[in-house]
Amino acid sequence: MRLCLMRHGEAVNKSVDPARPLTTKGRGDTERIALVLKQASFNFDIVCHSGKTRAEQTAAIVRDVVSPQASFEKKEGLGPNDAIDDLVYDISAWDQDVVVVGHLPYLSVLTSRLVANNESKPLVAFQTSTAVILENDSNGNWYIVSVFNPEYL
């Protein structure tokens, strides 16, 4: 199973629009990351997001570019400061490849828990539109196999 954890693209400031949709840069960065994922043959069965506008827009771009056939869903409990336990439990039962689009610090804590079993050990600098691909082995151990950051493309 592969799991892609992705931070939403750059969003407008809350003072400009309280819904915080993606900026032009945020859309462009997300599209570039999605194209890299597609070129690397990452296909996903499910793309889920937190429900916040910026995460939903990011998830839609990734789904449309990488895996248009993937199911698309809002998932409760993916907010910036939500507890990760429910998603960790869900992940342990998944047998499909999944993209989770969310926020900081949630994604950082989740990655650290899955890979290092230590939520306070930062492993990835999740800048906006960054995607981290994780795979698990037959023993349930998670490994980071790829990190895609738009600043380095």
C-alpha positions in Angstrom: 0.0 0.0 0.0 1.1 3.5 -0.8 0.1 6.6 1.1 0.7 10.1 -0.2 0.6 12.8 2.5 0.3 16.2 0.9 0.1 19.7 2.3 -2.4 22.0 0.6 -1.1 24.6 -1.8 -0.4 28.2 -1.0 -3.7 29.9 0.0 -4.8 33.6 0.1 -4.7 35.4 3.4 -7.7 35.1 5.6 -8.1 38.9 5.5 -8.5 38.7 1.7 -10.9 35.8 1.7 -11.9 33.9 4.9 -12.4 30.7 2.9 -8.7 30.8 2.0 -8.8 29.4 -1.6 -5.5 28.6 -3.4 -3.5 31.5 -4.9 -2.3 31.3 -8.5 1.0 30.1 -7.2 -0.7 27.5 -5.0 -2.5 26.1 -8.0 0.6 26.1 -10.1 2.8 24.4 -7.5 0.1 21.8 -6.9 -0.2 21.1 -10.6 3.6 20.7 -10.9 3.6 18.2 -8.1 0.7 16.4 -9.5 2.5 16.1 -12.9 5.6 14.7 -11.2 3.4 12.1 -9.4 1.8 11.2 -12.7 5.2 10.9 -14.5 6.5 8.7 -11.6 3.4 6.4 -12.1 1.9 7.0 -8.7 -1.8 6.1 -9.1 -4.2 6.3 -6.2 -7.6 4.8 -5.5 -8.8 7.4 -3.0 -8.1 11.1 -2.6 -9.3 12.6 0.7 -9.1 16.1 2.1 -9.9 18.0 5.3 -12.8 19.9 3.8 -11.1 23.3 4.1 -11.3 25.0 0.7 -7.5 25.1 0.2 -7.2 21.3 0.9 -10.2 20.4 -1.3 -8.9 22.4 -4.2 -5.4 20.8 -3.8 -7.0 17.4 -3.7 -9.1 18.0 -6.7 -6.0 19.1 -8.8 -4.1 16.0 -7.7 -7.0 13.7 -8.5 -7.8 15.3 -11.9 -4.1 15.1 -13.0 -2.9 11.8 -11.4 -5.9 9.5 -10.9 -9.2 10.9 -12.4 -10.9 7.6 -11.5 -10.1 7.9 -7.8 -12.8 8.4 -5.3 -12.9 11.9 -3.8 -14.0 12.5 -0.3 -14.0 14.8 2.6 -12.6 13.1 5.7 -13.4 14.4 9.2 -10.5 14.8 11.7 -7.9 16.1 9.3 -7.8 19.7 10.6 -4.5 21.3 11.5 -4.6 20.5 15.2 -6.8 17.4 15.2 -5.6 14.2 16.9 -4.1 11.7 14.5 -5.2 8.5 16.2 -8.4 8.0 14.2 -6.5 8.3 10.9 -3.7 6.1 12.1 -6.3 3.5 12.9 -8.0 3.9 9.5 -4.7 3.7 7.7 -4.0 0.3 9.3 -7.1 -1.1 7.7 -6.7 0.4 4.2 -5.6 -1.9 1.4 -5.8 0.7 -1.3 -3.4 3.5 -2.3 -4.6 6.8 -0.8 -3.8 10.5 -1.0 -4.5 12.6 2.2 -4.4 16.3 1.7 -4.2 18.3 4.9 -2.4 20.9 7.0 0.4 21.5 9.4 1.1 20.5 12.1 -1.2 17.5 11.5 0.8 16.0 8.5 4.1 16.4 10.2 2.9 14.7 13.4 1.3 11.9 11.3 4.4 11.3 9.3 6.6 11.1 12.4 4.2 8.7 14.1 4.0 6.4 11.1 7.7 6.3 10.3 9.4 6.8 13.6 6.7 6.0 16.1 7.6 9.4 17.7 5.2 12.3 17.0 7.6 14.9 18.2 10.5 13.9 15.8 10.1 16.1 12.7 11.0 14.1 9.5 9.8 16.3 6.6 9.5 20.0 6.1 6.0 20.2 4.7 6.1 23.4 2.7 2.9 24.2 0.8 2.2 21.6 -2.0 4.8 19.2 -0.7 3.9 15.6 -1.2 5.5 12.7 0.7 5.0 9.1 -0.5 5.1 6.4 2.1 5.0 2.6 1.7 4.6 -0.1 4.2 6.1 -3.5 4.4 4.5 -6.8 5.4 5.3 -6.1 9.1 3.4 -2.8 9.0 6.5 -0.6 9.0 6.2 2.6 7.1 9.0 4.1 5.0 9.4 7.4 3.2 10.1 6.6 -0.4 9.8 10.0 -2.1 9.4 13.6 -1.2 8.3 16.1 -3.8 8.7 19.8 -2.9 7.7 22.4 -5.5 10.6 24.7 -4.5 13.1 22.1 -5.9 11.3 21.3 -9.2 
